């Protein structure tokens, strides 16, 4: 089995251990966690040795200026997904993080279950956005050409089957297809089919946009 390599870039020792514990719970075996405490160490770790499967990055890492650490990481190793782990959940900061290439954003106040779901989701190739930021993302963090077509919430909701609504609820919780399949007692292939149908009916092109559209349906 391939060893998962996770880079945790945070200068707070206690949070290092907390994040390491979350990752170890997700991958109880075949996991390697590397911890760095500043930008220089982080970049060096990313450039040396085998590739990482995920980077968990504190925006306020020593040596960083604003989003400079995120920008440097995305520039040097664009294939490695980055999840921001930050003490702030300000929507403008969340929005900018995604514009600079983050695949997920976790406030440090998030529960362990939320962190686990977010990490699983990003490592499956999707994007995670914190629930508290969803409402303000309805103005769209995407480029104008990517903005989904607006639809009447009631019409959209009535077009989704009960099973599709259940899948959509679990998508909004940041759960990966495998977890959704387990919780709904259906196959992962069936989940993928439901997700494709949901994207089509909501007029969106990815899971993140679907979750944002779901927020509109329920508000």
SULPEDA-V942300 format. One record per residue. N is the residue number from 1. RES is the residue in one letter. NEAR is the number of other ideal C-beta (glycine too) atoms within 8 Angstrom. D_LAST is the distance of its C-alpha to the last C-alpha in Angstrom with 2 decimals. Layout:
# SULPEDA-V942300
N,RES,NEAR,D_LAST
N,RES,NEAR,D_LAST
This chain:
# SULPEDA-V942300
1,X,4,44.00
2,X,4,42.79
3,X,7,42.16
4,X,11,38.75
5,X,10,39.27
6,X,14,36.62
7,X,16,37.16
8,X,13,35.76
9,X,15,36.22
10,X,14,35.82
11,X,7,38.53
12,X,7,37.52
13,X,5,39.62
14,X,6,37.41
15,X,11,34.36
16,X,11,36.60
17,X,8,37.41
18,X,8,33.85
19,X,13,32.67
20,X,11,35.84
21,X,9,35.15
22,X,12,31.68
23,X,13,33.27
24,X,10,36.19
25,X,8,33.96
26,X,9,32.39
27,X,8,35.84
28,X,6,38.41
29,X,5,41.24
30,X,7,42.11
31,X,11,40.16
32,X,7,41.49
33,X,10,39.73
34,X,10,41.19
35,X,10,40.33
36,X,11,40.95
37,X,9,40.87
38,X,10,40.98
39,X,13,40.39
40,X,7,44.01
41,X,10,44.00
42,X,16,40.69
43,X,11,41.93
44,X,9,45.25
45,X,12,43.72
46,X,13,41.68
47,X,7,44.81
48,X,5,47.16
49,X,3,47.46
50,X,4,45.26
51,X,7,41.80
52,X,13,38.79
53,X,9,35.90
54,X,14,33.36
55,X,14,33.42
56,X,13,31.43
57,X,15,31.82
58,X,12,31.54
59,X,13,30.96
60,X,7,33.39
61,X,15,36.15
62,X,8,39.56
63,X,7,40.83
64,X,11,37.44
65,X,3,36.61
66,X,4,32.93
67,X,10,31.93
68,X,9,35.58
69,X,14,35.70
70,X,15,32.75
71,X,10,34.33
72,X,10,37.72
73,X,15,36.54
74,X,11,34.71
75,X,6,37.84
76,X,9,40.36
77,X,10,38.68
78,X,7,35.88
79,X,4,35.90
80,X,13,34.83
81,X,10,31.05
82,X,14,30.02
83,X,17,27.33
84,X,13,27.02
85,X,11,27.28
86,X,13,26.88
87,X,6,26.87
88,X,7,24.27
89,X,11,20.57
90,X,6,20.46
91,X,9,18.16
92,X,6,21.10
93,X,11,23.32
94,X,14,20.99
95,X,12,20.68
96,X,9,24.47
97,X,13,25.23
98,X,12,23.69
99,X,7,25.51
100,X,10,28.71
101,X,10,28.33
102,X,11,26.69
103,X,10,25.29
104,X,15,23.27
105,X,14,22.47
106,X,15,22.86
107,X,11,22.84
108,X,8,25.95
109,X,5,24.06
110,X,10,22.45
111,X,5,23.74
112,X,9,26.42
113,X,6,24.36
114,X,11,21.68
115,X,12,24.65
116,X,11,26.29
117,X,14,23.36
118,X,14,22.95
119,X,15,26.70
120,X,14,27.00
121,X,15,24.32
122,X,15,26.01
123,X,10,29.42
124,X,9,28.44
125,X,4,27.86
126,X,11,24.09
127,X,11,21.99
128,X,14,20.03
129,X,14,17.56
130,X,13,16.57
131,X,6,13.14
132,X,7,13.27
133,X,13,13.82
134,X,13,11.16
135,X,8,8.88
136,X,8,12.17
137,X,14,13.36
138,X,9,11.30
139,X,4,14.39
140,X,10,16.25
141,X,6,18.95
142,X,7,20.95
143,X,5,23.72
144,X,6,23.11
145,X,4,24.88
146,X,8,22.54
147,X,8,19.29
148,X,11,17.69
149,X,5,17.72
150,X,3,14.66
151,X,9,13.76
152,X,5,11.96
153,X,8,8.89
154,X,6,10.72
155,X,8,13.94
156,X,13,13.01
157,X,9,11.86
158,X,6,15.05
159,X,6,17.12
160,X,11,16.60
161,X,5,19.01
162,X,6,18.33
163,X,9,20.16
164,X,12,18.20
165,X,10,14.89
166,X,9,16.83
167,X,14,18.07
168,X,13,14.72
169,X,9,13.59
170,X,12,16.93
171,X,15,16.69
172,X,11,13.65
173,X,7,16.08
174,X,10,18.63
175,X,11,21.03
176,X,10,23.80
177,X,10,24.91
178,X,9,27.78
179,X,11,25.69
180,X,13,23.24
181,X,13,26.40
182,X,7,27.86
183,X,8,24.94
184,X,11,24.49
185,X,5,28.29
186,X,7,28.42
187,X,6,30.30
188,X,8,29.10
189,X,6,30.12
190,X,9,27.83
191,X,14,24.89
192,X,9,25.83
193,X,8,26.00
194,X,11,22.51
195,X,13,21.18
196,X,8,23.18
197,X,9,21.82
198,X,14,18.17
199,X,13,19.03
200,X,7,20.88
201,X,10,18.30
202,X,13,15.52
203,X,8,18.27
204,X,10,18.34
205,X,6,21.38
206,X,9,20.60
207,X,11,18.62
208,X,9,17.08
209,X,13,15.69
210,X,15,14.45
211,X,13,12.57
212,X,14,10.98
213,X,14,10.17
214,X,13,8.79
215,X,13,6.27
216,X,9,5.31
217,X,9,5.77
218,X,5,3.83
219,X,5,0.00
